[in-house]
């Protein structure tokens, strides 16, 4: 009803504007042009002096007024003169023997005076009403009239239907969501026992693990209406639009119940409230408040299941995470070895693979890869094979893609001096020796002195052979040792050191500081967390932030970090010093071939160092 009143009010304004324009136009048309400088006194004077040739008298409707059209005997142009009494002017002309003609009162047609203006107004009104109807019906400018409407898309394309068979490597996650699907299909089985269907399910996990794919699979399996919308679609620069869209979304859901509403990247709209950023009337907060009410307020939303996906659970408002709104939290983590193999099989089903491709081995060497990473790996390999005009993907394509994704594109055309190549060869060999010798961080996959797109002069890529659920103190120390290997090799061989180890030093320092402040690995500071959460202001928490410890503790943390770095540096120097012959032979081999494999590097060791 409110929208109808607003629409009629808008039409009324247009009608008033059109009517005013019609009146002005009619007045302009009917207005007789008159001379601004020629007066009645001039007319009398010219008549007496016999300067006037002829006069045409036109009577107005308001007799005896009229208009005189005067032509002169000289070269002057004709002029028009309004007179208030035609009989007086006629008498002057007769007295001075001036020829004149008298026209009768003009009577305009009713079509011109009445029907034509009314018809023009009606045509203009019909035009504007047609345009507004097109806007309301989804025309080209419909967005102007539908700001408060939901932008959710109803997924009903059978050709793009996704089922749980298309989701690989997420067995436990699928089992949790299959209960939701079964409830939608067979609600009586649960309601007889007094069970209540979960009102909301939130999917959380690192980017690329398959959260959105799982939601699409639920929609395909449940065979119910599925509304999909992004969290950013709610937020606009106009206050109140987001809340209006939330209301409209749930109204559509009620009309199509039972149904599923999926909100992707919900952290865009459900960020923690009360941070002092944007004030209490922030548009995002109003939108969140409306969403809280719709999910579990006084309104009843029977048959609507809200699914959401985010990789930032830490910044969501606690009110939306409580039972009754999002009853279940499904963690979608990185796949293990079996999961990666299943994902590779799904993505490789439509790609021709060569005989030398071993997906089982590839799944073991891609530890830490998400489903999106694995899909990208096979896609890059397929692109490389197509670029080489081959009809299948071989193992070399996978190795190329592995390096491209992990390190960056190799820059073979970059000109490097021999001195820099030699420094890089010793630097990378230092890393490689430590990867090989230390038991928890290897083995080496590739060692290269070819510059990469990331700006590195070379790289040493390890190859984790097993998945690990957590880190150990010993492994973190070994990672620091490996990071310092390049700088140690430069010091032992050259009289100078370079800036090439800056990123290694940064990484080593971050690891050491995390050991002390976050994981309680320091014997002096004990089992206390001193992590100051420097990113809190950026995730929407406190604007003002202070360290949770004093200056004496800060100094102790710095001493502990330095002590760890010094111990690891001494260990790296000792190991590389014991393998100087391998360091030199590895550097020479790198200078000859620019890139060596695991087999070639391990062959340089005459005996295994334990």
C-alpha positions in Angstrom: 0.0 0.0 0.0 2.8 2.4 0.9 4.5 1.8 -2.5 1.3 2.5 -4.3 0.8 5.8 -2.5 4.4 6.8 -3.3 3.9 5.9 -7.0 0.7 8.0 -7.2 2.4 10.9 -5.5 5.2 10.7 -8.0 2.7 10.8 -10.9 0.9 13.8 -9.4 4.1 15.8 -9.4 4.7 14.9 -13.1 1.0 16.0 -13.9 1.5 19.4 -12.1 4.7 20.0 -14.0 3.1 19.1 -17.3 0.0 21.3 -16.6 2.2 24.3 -15.7 4.2 23.8 -18.9 1.0 23.6 -21.0 -0.3 26.9 -19.5 3.0 28.7 -20.2 3.0 27.3 -23.7 -0.6 28.5 -24.4 0.1 31.9 -23.0 3.2 32.1 -25.2 1.3 31.1 -28.3 -1.6 33.4 -27.7 0.6 36.4 -26.7 0.7 38.8 -29.6 4.1 40.2 -30.5 4.3 43.9 -29.9 6.9 46.5 -30.6 8.8 47.5 -27.6 9.8 51.0 -28.9 6.9 52.1 -31.2 4.2 53.9 -29.2 0.7 55.2 -29.9 2.0 58.7 -29.9 4.5 57.7 -32.7 1.6 56.2 -34.6 -0.4 59.5 -34.4 2.6 61.5 -35.5 3.4 59.3 -38.4 -0.2 59.4 -39.6 -0.3 63.2 -39.6 3.1 63.4 -41.4 1.8 60.9 -44.0 4.6 58.4 -43.4 2.3 55.4 -43.1 1.4 53.5 -46.2 -1.2 51.0 -45.0 -2.6 49.6 -41.7 -4.0 46.2 -41.1 -6.4 46.2 -38.1 -7.0 42.9 -36.3 -9.6 42.9 -33.6 -9.2 40.8 -30.4 -11.8 38.8 -28.7 -12.0 41.5 -26.1 -13.5 44.2 -28.4 -12.7 47.1 -28.9 -9.0 46.2 -28.3 -6.9 45.0 -31.2 -3.5 45.0 -33.0 -2.4 47.3 -35.7 0.1 46.0 -38.3 1.7 49.2 -39.8 3.6 49.4 -43.0 5.6 52.5 -43.8 6.3 54.4 -47.0 10.1 54.5 -46.3 12.4 51.4 -45.8 11.3 50.8 -42.2 10.1 47.3 -41.3 6.5 46.7 -40.4 5.6 47.1 -36.8 2.7 45.9 -34.6 1.0 48.1 -32.1 -1.5 47.1 -29.4 -4.4 49.6 -29.1 -7.1 49.8 -26.5 -9.7 51.3 -28.8 -9.9 50.3 -32.4 -12.6 52.9 -33.3 -10.3 55.8 -32.2 -7.4 54.5 -34.3 -9.8 54.0 -37.3 -11.0 57.5 -36.9 -7.5 58.9 -37.1 -6.8 56.9 -40.2 -10.0 58.1 -41.9 -9.3 61.7 -41.0 -5.9 61.5 -42.7 -6.9 59.4 -45.7 -4.7 56.4 -44.8 -5.7 53.1 -46.3 -6.5 50.3 -43.8 -8.2 46.9 -43.7 -10.2 45.6 -40.8 -10.3 41.9 -40.0 -13.2 40.3 -38.1 -12.7 38.7 -34.7 -10.8 35.4 -35.1 -12.6 32.5 -33.5 -10.2 29.6 -32.9 -11.3 26.0 -33.3 -12.4 24.0 -30.3 -9.8 21.4 -31.3 -7.0 23.9 -30.9 -8.2 25.6 -27.8 -9.4 22.6 -25.8 -9.0 19.1 -27.2 -5.4 19.5 -28.4 -3.9 20.7 -25.1 -5.8 18.0 -23.2 -4.7 15.3 -25.6 -1.1 16.4 -25.3 -1.3 16.2 -21.5 -2.8 12.8 -21.6 -0.1 11.5 -24.0 2.6 12.8 -21.7 1.0 11.2 -18.6 0.5 7.9 -20.4 4.2 8.0 -21.4 5.4 8.5 -17.9 3.1 5.8 -16.5 4.4 3.3 -19.1 8.0 4.1 -18.2 7.3 3.6 -14.5 5.5 0.3 -15.2 8.5 -0.9 -17.1 10.8 0.0 -14.2 8.6 -1.9 -11.7 8.5 -4.9 -14.0 12.2 -5.2 -14.3 13.1 -2.9 -17.2 16.5 -1.4 -17.8 16.2 1.1 -15.0 14.5 -1.2 -12.5 17.3 -0.8 -10.0 16.1 2.8 -9.3 12.8 1.5 -8.2 14.0 -1.7 -6.4 16.6 -0.5 -4.0 15.1 -2.4 -1.1 14.4 -5.6 -3.0 16.5 -8.7 -2.3 19.2 -9.6 -4.8 19.1 -13.3 -4.0 19.2 -15.6 -7.0 16.9 -18.7 -7.1 19.0 -21.6 -8.3 16.8 -23.9 -10.5 19.1 -24.7 -13.5 19.1 -28.5 -13.7 22.1 -28.4 -16.0 24.3 -26.8 -13.3 23.0 -29.0 -10.5 25.7 -30.1 -8.0 25.3 -33.2 -5.8 27.4 -34.7 -3.0 29.0 -37.0 -5.7 30.7 -33.9 -7.1 32.3 -33.0 -3.7 35.4 -35.0 -2.9 37.6 -35.1 0.1 35.0 -33.8 2.6 33.4 -37.0 3.9 32.6 -36.0 7.4 31.4 -32.6 6.3 29.0 -34.2 3.8 27.7 -36.5 6.5 26.7 -33.5 8.7 24.9 -31.8 5.9 23.2 -35.0 4.7 21.2 -34.8 7.9 19.8 -31.4 6.8 18.9 -32.8 3.4 17.2 -35.8 5.0 15.2 -33.6 7.3 13.9 -31.5 4.4 12.9 -34.7 2.5 11.5 -36.6 5.5 10.6 -34.1 8.2 8.1 -36.5 9.9 10.8 -38.9 10.9 12.4 -36.2 13.1 9.3 -34.3 14.3 7.8 -37.5 15.7 10.7 -37.6 18.2 10.4 -33.9 19.0 13.4 -33.0 17.0 13.8 -29.5 15.7 15.5 -28.9 12.4 18.6 -26.6 12.7 17.7 -23.1 11.7 21.2 -22.3 10.5 24.4 -24.0 9.4 27.6 -22.0 9.1 30.5 -23.3 7.1 33.9 -22.1 8.1 37.4 -22.8 7.0 40.4 -21.5 4.9 39.7 -20.1 1.4 39.4 -22.6 -1.3 38.4 -25.6 0.8 34.9 -26.1 -0.8 32.4 -24.2 1.4 30.4 -22.8 -1.4 30.6 -26.1 -3.3 29.1 -27.9 -0.3 26.2 -25.4 -0.1 25.5 -26.0 -3.8 25.6 -29.8 -3.2 23.0 -29.4 -0.4 20.7 -27.5 -2.8 21.1 -30.2 -5.4 20.5 -33.0 -3.0 17.5 -31.5 -1.2 15.6 -30.6 -4.3 14.1 -27.6 -2.6 14.2 -23.9 -3.6 17.7 -22.5 -3.0 18.3 -18.8 -2.7 21.9 -17.6 -3.0 23.2 -14.2 -2.1 26.5 -12.6 -1.1 26.9 -10.7 2.2 28.1 -7.6 0.3 24.8 -7.5 -1.6 23.0 -6.3 1.5 25.1 -3.3 2.2 24.6 0.0 0.3 25.5 3.6 0.8 21.8 4.4 1.5 20.7 3.8 5.1 18.0 1.2 5.6 18.5 -0.5 2.2 20.3 -3.5 3.8 17.6 -4.2 6.4 14.9 -3.9 3.7 16.7 -6.4 1.6 16.9 -8.8 4.5 13.2 -8.5 5.1 12.4 -9.1 1.4 14.7 -12.1 1.3 13.0 -13.8 4.2 9.6 -12.9 2.8 10.6 -14.7 -0.5 11.8 -17.6 1.6 8.5 -17.9 3.4 6.6 -18.0 0.1 8.8 -20.9 -1.1 9.2 -22.8 2.2 10.7 -25.3 2.7 13.8 -23.7 1.2 17.4 -23.0 1.8 18.9 -19.4 2.0 22.7 -19.4 1.4 24.7 -16.2 2.3 28.2 -16.4 1.0 31.0 -14.4 2.8 28.6 -13.5 5.6 31.4 -11.6 7.4 30.7 -8.7 5.1 27.4 -8.0 6.9 27.6 -9.9 10.3 30.8 -8.2 11.6 31.0 -7.7 15.4 28.9 -4.8 16.7 30.0 -2.1 19.1 33.5 -1.5 17.8 33.2 2.3 17.6 33.7 2.1 13.8 30.7 3.7 12.0 28.7 4.5 15.1 25.5 2.9 16.5 23.6 3.8 13.3 26.0 2.1 10.9 24.2 0.7 7.9 25.9 -2.7 8.5 24.7 -2.9 12.1 21.1 -2.2 11.1 21.3 -4.9 8.5 22.7 -7.3 11.0 20.0 -6.4 13.6 17.4 -7.2 11.0 19.0 -10.5 10.2 19.1 -11.5 13.8 15.4 -10.8 14.2 14.5 -12.7 11.0 16.5 -15.8 12.0 15.2 -16.1 15.5 13.0 -13.3 16.7 9.3 -12.8 17.2 8.6 -13.7 13.6 8.2 -17.4 12.6 10.3 -18.7 9.8 9.3 -22.4 9.7 10.9 -24.4 6.9 13.7 -21.9 6.2 17.3 -23.1 6.7 20.0 -20.4 6.5 23.4 -21.6 5.4 26.4 -19.2 5.5 30.1 -19.5 4.5 33.0 -17.5 5.9 36.7 -17.8 6.6 36.7 -15.2 9.4 34.7 -16.7 12.2 36.7 -14.6 14.7 35.1 -11.3 13.5 31.5 -12.4 13.5 29.0 -11.0 16.1 28.4 -13.5 18.9 24.7 -13.0 18.7 24.4 -14.6 15.3 26.5 -17.6 16.3 24.3 -18.7 19.2 22.1 -21.8 19.0 18.7 -20.9 17.5 20.3 -18.9 14.7 23.3 -20.9 13.6 22.9 -24.1 15.4 25.7 -25.9 13.7 29.2 -25.0 12.8 30.8 -27.2 10.1 34.6 -26.7 9.8 35.8 -27.3 6.3 39.5 -27.9 6.6 42.3 -28.6 4.2 42.1 -32.2 2.8 44.4 -35.0 3.9 46.2 -37.4 1.6 43.2 -39.4 0.8 41.1 -36.3 0.3 43.6 -34.8 -2.0 43.7 -38.0 -4.1 39.9 -38.0 -4.4 39.9 -34.3 -5.4 42.6 -34.9 -8.0 40.6 -37.8 -9.5 37.5 -35.6 -9.8 39.4 -32.7 -11.5 41.5 -35.1 -13.7 38.4 -37.0 -14.9 38.0 -34.7 -17.9 41.7 -34.2 -18.6 43.9 -36.6 -20.7 46.8 -37.7 -18.6 50.1 -39.3 -19.8 51.4 -42.6 -18.6 54.0 -41.0 -16.4 51.5 -39.1 -14.3 51.0 -40.6 -10.8 48.2 -38.9 -9.0 48.8 -40.9 -5.8 52.4 -39.5 -5.6 51.1 -36.1 -6.4 48.6 -36.2 -3.6 51.4 -37.0 -1.2 53.6 -34.2 -2.4 50.9 -31.5 -2.2 50.5 -31.3 1.5 48.7 -28.2 2.6 46.9 -27.7 -0.8 43.2 -26.9 -0.8 40.7 -28.2 -3.3 41.0 -24.9 -5.2 44.8 -25.2 -5.2 44.6 -28.7 -6.7 42.2 -27.7 -9.3 44.5 -24.8 -10.2 47.5 -27.1 -10.3 45.9 -29.4 -12.9 44.6 -26.4 -14.9 48.0 -24.8 -15.1 49.4 -28.2 -16.2 46.8 -28.5 -18.9 47.5 -24.9 -20.1 51.2 -25.7 -20.4 50.5 -28.9 -22.3 48.2 -27.0 -24.7 50.9 -24.3 -25.1 53.4 -27.0 -26.2 50.7 -28.4 -28.6 50.4 -31.8 -26.9 47.2 -33.8 -26.6 47.9 -35.0 -23.0 49.3 -33.8 -19.7 52.6 -35.3 -18.6 54.6 -35.2 -15.4 56.8 -32.4 -16.6 53.6 -30.2 -17.0 52.7 -31.0 -13.4 56.2 -30.1 -12.1 56.1 -26.8 -14.0 52.7 -26.0 -12.5 53.9 -27.0 -9.1 56.8 -24.6 -9.2 54.7 -21.8 -10.8 52.1 -22.0 -8.1 54.5 -22.5 -5.2 57.3 -20.1 -6.2 56.4 -18.2 -9.3 57.1 -18.2 -13.0 60.8 -18.7 -13.7 62.4 -15.7 -15.5 64.9 -17.4 -17.9 65.4 -14.2 -19.9 66.7 -12.1 -16.9 70.4 -11.2 -17.3 72.4 -12.2 -14.2 76.1 -11.6 -13.7 78.4 -14.5 -13.0 79.2 -13.2 -9.5 75.5 -13.0 -8.6 74.9 -16.5 -10.0 77.7 -17.8 -7.8 76.4 -16.2 -4.7 72.9 -17.5 -5.4 74.2 -21.0 -6.0 76.0 -21.1 -2.6 73.0 -19.5 -0.9 70.5 -22.0 -2.2 72.9 -24.9 -1.6 73.1 -23.9 2.0 69.4 -24.2 2.4 69.3 -27.5 0.5 72.0 -29.1 2.7 70.0 -28.2 5.9 66.8 -29.6 4.3 68.6 -32.8 3.6 70.4 -33.2 6.9 67.7 -32.2 9.4 65.1 -35.0 9.9 61.8 -33.1 10.2 61.9 -30.5 7.3 63.0 -32.3 4.1 63.6 -33.7 1.7 64.6 -31.4 -1.1 62.4 -31.4 -4.2 64.1 -28.8 -6.5 67.1 -26.4 -6.2 67.3 -23.6 -8.7 69.2 -20.4 -9.4 66.7 -19.2 -12.0 65.1 -15.9 -10.9 61.3 -16.1 -10.3 58.4 -13.8 -10.6 58.3 -13.2 -6.9 61.7 -11.3 -7.1 63.8 -14.1 -5.7 67.2 -14.8 -7.3 66.6 -18.6 -6.9 64.7 -21.1 -4.7 64.9 -24.3 -2.8 61.7 -26.2 -2.7 61.2 -28.9 0.0 58.8 -31.8 -0.5 56.8 -32.8 2.6 56.0 -36.5 2.4 53.4 -36.6 5.1 50.6 -34.6 6.7 51.1 -33.2 10.2 48.3 -32.0 12.4 50.5 -29.8 14.5 54.0 -28.4 14.8 56.6 -29.4 17.3 59.2 -27.3 19.0 62.0 -29.3 17.4 60.5 -28.8 13.9 60.1 -25.1 14.4 63.7 -24.8 15.5 64.8 -26.8 12.4 62.8 -24.4 10.2 64.7 -21.5 11.7 68.0 -23.3 11.1 67.0 -23.9 7.4 66.0 -20.2 7.0 69.5 -19.1 8.2 71.3 -21.6 5.9 71.6 -19.2 3.0 73.2 -16.4 5.0 75.6 -18.9 6.7 76.8 -20.3 3.3 77.5 -16.7 2.1 79.5 -15.9 5.2 81.6 -19.2 5.0 82.5 -18.8 1.3 82.6 -15.0 0.6 84.1 -12.2 2.5 80.8 -10.3 2.2 77.1 -10.9 2.8 74.1 -9.8 0.7 70.6 -8.7 1.2 69.3 -11.9 -0.3 68.7 -13.4 3.1 66.4 -10.6 4.3 63.2 -12.6 3.8 64.8 -15.7 5.4 65.7 -13.6 8.5 62.2 -12.1 8.7 60.7 -15.6 8.5 63.1 -16.9 11.2 62.3 -14.0 13.5 58.6 -14.4 13.2 58.8 -18.1 14.0 61.0 -17.5 17.0 58.8 -14.8 18.4 55.7 -17.0 17.9 57.5 -19.8 19.9 58.1 -17.4 22.8 54.9 -15.3 22.9 52.3 -17.6 21.4 53.2 -21.3 22.0 54.9 -21.1 25.4 58.1 -22.7 24.2 60.3 -20.5 26.4 61.6 -22.0 29.6 62.3 -18.6 31.1 58.9 -17.0 30.4 56.9 -20.1 31.0 53.5 -21.2 29.8 52.0 -17.8 29.3 50.6 -16.3 26.1 52.1 -12.9 25.4 50.6 -12.6 21.9 49.3 -9.0 21.5 46.9 -9.7 18.6 48.2 -6.8 16.5 45.4 -7.3 13.9 42.5 -6.7 16.3 41.8 -3.2 15.0 41.7 -4.4 11.5 39.1 -7.2 12.2 36.8 -4.7 13.9 37.5 -4.9 17.6 39.2 -2.4 19.8 40.5 0.8 18.3 42.7 1.5 21.2 45.0 -1.4 22.0 47.8 -1.9 24.5 50.2 -4.7 25.1 49.1 -7.2 27.8 52.6 -7.1 29.4 55.1 -4.6 30.8 58.4 -3.3 29.5 60.4 -5.8 31.5 58.6 -8.7 29.9 59.0 -7.1 26.4 62.8 -6.9 27.0 62.8 -10.6 28.2 60.9 -11.6 25.0 63.4 -9.8 22.8 66.3 -11.6 24.7 64.6 -15.0 24.3 64.0 -14.4 20.5 67.6 -13.4 20.0 68.8 -16.4 22.0 66.8 -18.8 19.8 68.1 -17.2 16.6 71.6 -17.3 17.9 71.4 -21.0 18.8 69.9 -21.9 15.4 72.5 -19.8 13.6 75.3 -21.6 15.4 73.7 -25.0 14.5 73.4 -24.1 10.9 77.0 -22.9 10.7 78.2 -26.2 12.3 76.2 -28.4 9.9 77.2 -26.5 6.7 80.8 -26.3 7.9 80.8 -30.1 8.2 79.5 -30.4 4.6 81.6 -27.8 2.8 82.5 -30.3 0.1 78.9 -30.9 -0.7 78.3 -27.1 -0.6 81.0 -26.6 -3.3 79.9 -29.5 -5.5 76.3 -28.5 -5.3 77.1 -24.9 -6.2 79.2 -26.0 -9.2 76.4 -28.3 -10.4 73.9 -25.4 -10.1 76.1 -23.1 -12.1 76.3 -25.7 -14.9 72.6 -26.8 -15.0 70.8 -23.9 -13.2 68.3 -26.4 -11.7 68.9 -29.8 -10.0 66.4 -32.4 -8.8 66.2 -34.3 -5.6 68.1 -37.3 -7.0 70.9 -35.2 -8.4 71.3 -33.3 -5.1 71.2 -36.4 -2.9 73.9 -38.1 -5.1 76.3 -35.4 -4.0 76.3 -36.9 -0.5 78.9 -39.6 -0.2 77.3 -40.8 3.1 74.2 -39.9 5.0 74.6 -37.6 8.0 72.5 -38.4 10.9 
